[in-house]
Amino acid sequence: MISKKLTGIFYIFKILKQNGMKKIFIGILLNLIVISSFSQVSESSDKQITKLILVHPTEYNLTLFNYLIENKIVSIDNLEIIGLYHKKEIYDYSQSNEYLKNKGIKFIQLRKINEDISPESLYQTNNCSEIFNELFNQSNGILFFGGPDIPPAIYNEETELKTEILDPYRHYFEASFLFHLLGGNQNTGFKPLLESNPEYTVYGICLGMQTMNIASGGTMIQDIPSELYQYNTVEQILKADANVQHRNYNTNISIDEDLFPGSFHEIKIIESQPIIGNEKTEISPLVYSNHHQAIEKLGKDFQIIATSVDGKIVEAISHKKFPNVLGIQFHPEGTFMYNTEVKYKKSNNDSLVSGYEVISKHGSYKFHIDIWKEFSRKLCSVNNKK
C-alpha cells in the first residue's frame, strides 16, 4: 500500500516538474506531511488508557481475569493493569511473573510494595499512605479478590476456634488500602481518597467485600453454620437446604479432586442497579460461593443490596456516597462459569458438570455477564471524566 502511494506521488511530481511547477509540488507535499503528523498525534491522544489495579495478583487470579478479558466478558479498550501485592504476603509471585512471561502479556505489570505496615496503624496515615495516594491518582479503579479469613483483631474481636488466619500481612495491607480509599468509623476525621474522585471504581469479591466492610468499621460472623444455623458437623450442613450451604462441605470428608470447592445457591436481589446497571434480572439468580464467614455489622456508609434467600447472609453491598463501590460475596470470576470444558461435581456420586451449565440451566448466566458488563462500563465512565 505504501509503495503504491509513493509511486503516485513521484508520478505527480514528474508531471509538475515538466510543467515548471516543482516548487508548488514541494509546498503541497510539506503541507500534507504537517497535516498527517497532527492527525497522528490527535489520533494517539484520543486513545485513553484505562488503568486497573488488581490486588493479590497470584497466577490463579491473573489466569481468571485474563480469561475474562480474552473472551470479552470484561471489555475495556486500551486496558493496562497493575498487579499489586505486599512483599510479606504468603505467596511466591515469581509464579505470576512466569505466567505473564510465558503468555507474552505486556498490559499487566506487577508492583511489589516494600513499606512495612502494622496492625496498629491500618486506619490512619502510615508508611503506605503516600503509595496508596499515588496508585489512586494513577488509576481508574481497583479490584480486590477472594481469600482466607481476616484476623478478627483488626476489627476488634477475639479469634474464634474455627477462624483460620493464613496470610495476616495481606489482610493488613488490603484493609489499610480500603480504609484509605473509603474511610471508616475507626477514624472519622480521616479524609478518604474517594472524596476527591467519588466515581472511582472499587470492587470487592468474597474476601474483598469482607475486607471492604471491616476496613470501614464493620464486623464479621466468623462461622456461618455454627453461629447462624447451629450446625456443628459436616454431616448436618450437608443435609441442609442448598441455599444455606455457602461452600462445598463435601471437600471436608472427600479426597476427590474433581469436587467444586464452593456451592451453588440462590440469592435475593434487593437493589440490582449497583450490580448490573440498568439490565433486568430475576429476583433470585443462582450464584457460586465459597466462604464460611459473612458480614455482621455494616461498615460506615454501606448498605445491603442482596442477601441469601433466608435473609441471614449479606450477599452484596454498595456505598451510599460513592456510586461505583460494590462488594459481592459470591464469585462471578471463575473460568468454569463461562467455559463448558472446565467441569467439577458437587459430591462423589455426581456427574461432572461445568458452572456454565449449572447457571445457564437456572437462567442466571446473563446475570453474571451483566456484572462484568457493568464493571467495564463503570471503569470506562471514570476514565471519561478524569
Steps between C-alpha positions, in 0.01 A plus 500: 500500500780742593697425179191575290455836674867591445476403132199729462678790672809469280280478189328827594839657578628402152202663327523820707876522441448475124260793525732713716296449816763328714482760784122476515521122538759523778279748687199273468702199614633680810147607596376143464781374725416758770126423484571126517724546805234701689241237406714221645561695823129571533410137437756385759376748762140383446597151618433525872673246720282330762714389792375235744667376819464128577591433862656161584595408139578131547543283194151362564338844523686626192390192306137560596502868413693454177238246389228760561692750287588260217137394470368859514307433820694793640510735202714811543704664223864594568502326837815500712518305826715540810526175696553625856633303796698539821842343543394318820205316346514120521529439126781450250438769240772363273220268382299803390799647318561168327135481394509849347829424324381167357173651379676804353270734695630857493197695624533359854792620713562379855588741779637394838453725803789483746393749768419345838152532643383396847155397630502809723542742207247367249236767546716811498783659305778240480804391298282403203281812490700683232505187285123455538449861393733461201331179382155655539594801288659282231205264455131485412401217730606213723388139551555295818482120463391222735716323756526364857357622831572853625677525838215602736738719700495762222124541547527491881370150567650188654602214272260205503628142472362450147671811364817415307753781446738410217632826354483782759717752318283481190201591718683790665599642163159463334303623802715812524472572127121467514484724807705763316263472203167501687558620856342339804351527848840426656628847407221732385737795465695326225416626148457203263659515157166461323390837635713651221364264232167354618442297182824304527419128467562265794387135479542228761430129442442266798792587733521828308149593613568385856818709517312797354254465786742463791729773359211744533420391855283191456525155660476135393311182582795261538319175413165487320387141574561508875407863573195542276360148455634312805661234280815363659586208270561460128226238480245744644574778252500260202144394587386863504337686212741599221421868558664494845819327378753768409789268421524132404542318829547171313862610462538456879434125479610404148834478318336527157689774313210558259271655761389861475668685791192717533124465475224628271206670668244771433520854634231765544559829318380811684652761267647379170623830352840510677566138395382487139408858414180543304487137384202296615540192719293251690468569870679176602792419267718195564856580609814314605647555848794366696510650850413420860502856635262788434438866575351567843495876567521725195790740457462877467270618216430151363158355422381145428379442142480117493462224757471123521150368432427483875643849554768388747809550280605828339570420134570849361560852630524842340620837627262787579745773394716338232284347221766275345593316819363145509562192711367154409531188716471256209743423215417614144863474384555123481597365157266203546208746506561581133701207358304179440820293492590570866292259708461397863236326713321566829557156658677172427197342335410794276589540133751762387339826392621850419391802697378642170253213465379541858430874485367483142247232593380727780482801265776690684778508241401847373506632858869410524581650160319819601710531817816531291325715241414750774851476646644586156255788456590651837874487432457665160265759649762601755757522221283738300461734798864511612 
